Amino acid sequence: MNQAYIGNVVFGKTKIKGLFDKKRIHAPQEEWIIVENMHEPIILRELWDTVQQLMKSRRRENSKGEVQMFVGLVKCSKCGSSLNVNFDKMKSKYTGFSCWVYKNYGKDRCTSHAIGWKTMNQLVLEDIRRNAKAAKLAAPKYKEMLIAAKTEKKRQETEKCKRELKTVDKRIAELDKILNKLYEDLALEKVSEERYQTMSKGYEAEQSGLKERRNKLTEIITRAESVYENIEKFLPIIKKYTDITELNTYILNELIQKIVVYEKTDNPDGSKSQRVDIHYKFIGYVEMEEMFGLPMVMAMAKDVEIDDALIAEAKELAKGLAR
């Protein structure tokens, strides 16, 4: 799809095959030169990203020519690889997911992280509806609590990054002074050329590594501080899906960034449980009970009107959960 739609200009999509063969061939995408925001975009970046995911999904069809809607979204919590989907050709239906690394390399590399198709479908559908209902029934409070939950989780990480960034910037400035002084000493013949080359290489390598770290820290801080903008983008999207009864490829690609599946664990009563984290676009993972407290979740499930008393009760419970 042409990146001009989102304001980008792409160079180097083709290249000459060789020194003596002047035929032009397609260049690998990693060799393209992409200049972003060269002109006003025609469509929103969010729509572009959704369409790109849908186009990728079309390339992975089953024997009936259908695309399984979770393609590329379900990940293993241990190794990070995608979970393979299992398709029963006899019954012509999907049955579940399991870790790709485990299936190919065995238990030495990972474990199955298996989960049923119906279970996955129901979990994701209910979570989307829960968030959508919260956004619709208590829009201001939902936004307020979402901001509080996301900023509190990011605050400590951001403060730590800011402190490290300050240290990194200070050291980069010190290295600039050291290198300048070293160059002056070379010009005044206080140090030999050989000594200068040896010392300067070490300082320059350190400075290069610090600059890379500075860029990474700046990116983390910027991403954390954009939480308000991202929540504003998320709210109108999630509100659309309050009353959905089933999932499809478009809904999943518009809302979901990834779904992380953990291994099953044994409970004291002999039953098993399994953790599944759903990461939404723009806001990441949202723990509903931790954010709202059980009274809020139950009220939303029953379509009960949410008042200040219920909000206060939810906040008190949330504090208790945090301790």
N, C-alpha and C positions, 0 to 999 in steps of 0.2 A: 504494500500500500504506500502511496506517495506521501513522504513526510512533509511535503509542502502544505498539506492540510493543517498541520500543527505549527506552521511557521518556520520549519527547518529547511535548510538547503544542504543537499548531499552531493559530495564530489567523490570521484574515484570509484564509481560503481562498475566500471569496466577498465581493463588494462590490456596492453600489448602482450601477446603470448610469450614472445621471446626476442632475443637479439636479432635473429634472422627471420623469424616468422612474425610478420607484422599484423597478423590476424588479431582482432580485439575479442577478448573473452570476459565473462563476468568475474569480478573480483570477489573474494570472500567478504562477508559483511564486516568482519573485524578490521578490514583494511580500509573501509570507507572513512571519509573525512566528513563529519557532520557538524555543521555550524547552526546552532540553535537560535531561535527567536530573531530570525532575519526579517520577518514581516509579520503582520497581524495574522493569527491563526484563523482558519475557516471553521474548524470544529474544536470543541473542548478536548484537552489532553485526556481527561477521564474517559470520554467516549472512545477516543483513539485506542487507549489501552484495552478497553473492553472488547472492541472489534478485533484487535490483534490476538487476544486470547481465544476468541471464537474461531478465528481463521486457523489458528494452530490446532484447535480441537477437531476441526473437520478432517485433518490428515490422519486421525486415529480412529478408524471405523472398525466395528466388529464384522463378523461374517454376514450379517444381515444388512450391512451398509449403514448402521446406526452409530452415532458417536455417544460414548458414555459420558454423562454430564460432569462427572468429578475429575475428568482427565487433567493431570498435572497439578491438582490442588491438594491431594492427600499425601502427607509426608510422614516418615518414620521419626519418632522422637529421639531415637538413639543414634542412627547413622545419617539421618537427614535425607535419605534417598526417597524417591516416590514409591508409594505402595502400588503394586500391581493389582489390577482388577481381575477377578475370576469370572469367566463366562461359561455357563453350562449350555453347550450346544444342543444337547438332547431336549432340554426344557426351554431353550432359547431365552435365557434370562441371566442377569448378573447375580452372583451369589455372595460376593464379598471381596475384601482387600487383604493383601499380605505383603510384607516387606520384600522388595526386589532383591536386595543384597542377601537376605536370608535364603530366599528361593534359589539363588544362583551359587552362593558360597557356603551356606550352612551356618550352624549355630556358633562356629568359631568367630564369625564376623558380626552377627547380629541375631536377633530373635524374630519370631514371626510377626508380632504386632498385628495379628489378624483381627478383623472386625467384619461383621456381616453387612451386606448391602442394605437390608431393611433397617438395621440399627443405625447405620450412618445416615441414611436418608431421613429417618425420623428425628435424630438428634439435631441435624442441621436445620431442618424445617422448623422444629420447635424453638430453636435458639433465634432464628431470624424473626419468627413471629413474636417472641418475647421482647426482643429489642424494638421491633416495629410498634408493638402495642405500648411499650413504655414511652416511645417518642410521640405517639399520638395522644395517649391519655393524660400524660403529664409532661408536655413538651418543655416548659421552662425548667422544671425540676430535673427532668431527665438530662437536659443539656448541662445544668449546673453540676449534677452529680458525675456526669461523664467527664467534664472538665476537671473536677476535683480528683476523680480516680486516676485519670491519665497524668495530670500534672504532679500528683503526689508520688506516683511511681517513677516519674522521670526526674523529679526535682533533685533527689540525692545524686543520681547519675550525672545530671547536668552540672550541679555544683562541683562535683569531683572533677569533671572534664574542664570546667572553667579554671579551677585551681591548677590543674596540670598544664593547661594552655598558658597560664601566666608564667609558670616555671620554664616552659619550653621557649616562650618569647624572650624571656630574660637571658637564657643560655644562648639563643641565636644571636642576640645583640652582643653578648660577651665574646662570642666567636668572631663576629665581625671586627670587633676591636683588636682581638688577638691576631687575626689574619692581616689586618692593616698594619699593625705594629711589626709583625714578622716581615712584611714586604718592605717596610721602611728600613728595618735592620739589614735586609738583603741589599737595598739600594746604597746604604751607608757602609756596606761591607763588614757589618758586625757579625753576620753569619755567612757561612759558605752556601753556594748554590745547592750542593748536595744536602746539606742540613736543612735548608729552606724547603726543598722538595719533599723530604721525608716528613717534616713537621706539618707542612701545609696539607699534605694528602690526608693525614689523620684528622685534622681539624675540619677539612672540607667534607670528608665522609660523615663525620659526626653531624655537621650542620645540615647536610643533605637529608640524613635520616630524621633529624628534628623537624625539618620543613615538611616532610611527608606526614609526620605525626601531627603537626600543627593543622595541616589540611584535613586530616581525619577527625581531629577534635572539633574543628570549626564546623564540619559537616554534621557531626553528632549533635552539637549545641543548636545549630540552625534547625535541624529536624525536630528536636525536642521543643523548641520555642514556637514551632508552627502548629502546635496542637490545636489552638483556637480555630485557625483557618481550616484545618482538616476536619474538625468536628462540624463546622458549618457546612462543609461539602457533604459529610456523611448523612446528616439529618434528613434532608429532602429525599435522599435515595432510599434510606431504610423505611421511611414513612409509607412508601408506596406498597409495602409488602405486609401490611397488617393482617389482611384476610386471605393470604395465599393458602391453597390447599395442597399444592404439590410443587416440587422444584423442577427447574429446567436449566439448560446450559446457560441461557442468557442471564437468569437471576444469579446463578452462582458466580459467573464471571464478572458481573457488575458489582457484587457485594463482597465476595470472599477473596482474600489474599492467599491463605493456605489453611489447611486443617491438619493439625499435628496429632497423631495417634500414639498412645503409650501402650506398653505391654499390660496385659491383664494381671491383677493382683488378687491374692486370696484374702478373704475377710475372716474374722474370728468365728463367724457362724457357719463357715464352710462355703459360702457363696463367693462369687467373683465380681470384681468391679473393674472398670476400665476408664481411664481419663482420656478425654478428647478435647483439645483446645482449638477453638474456631477463631482465626485471626481475620478481622474485617479490614477491607481497604480503608485507608485514612486513619483508622483508630487502633488497629491491631487487636489484641486479645482483650475481651471484656468479660470479667467474672461478675455475672449478674447478682448473685447473692452477696458477694463482698461489697459491690457498689451500692446496692439498694437496701440490703437487709431482707430477711425472709418475709416480713409483713408487706413490704412493697411488692415483692414478686408475687405473693399470693393475691394481693389486691388486683394487680394487673391481670392475673390469670382469670379472676372472677368478674372483671370489668367493674370493680368497685371504684367509686370516685375517690381520688387521692387528695386528702386535705393536709393542712399543716401538722395536725396531731400525728397522722400516719408518717409523715416525713420525719418528724422528730423521733418517733419510735424507731424508724428505719435507721436513722443516723446513730442512735444509741447502740443498736444491735451491731451496726457496722464497726463501731469503735471497739466493741467487745470482741468481734472477729479479728480485728487487727492486733489485739494484745497477745 
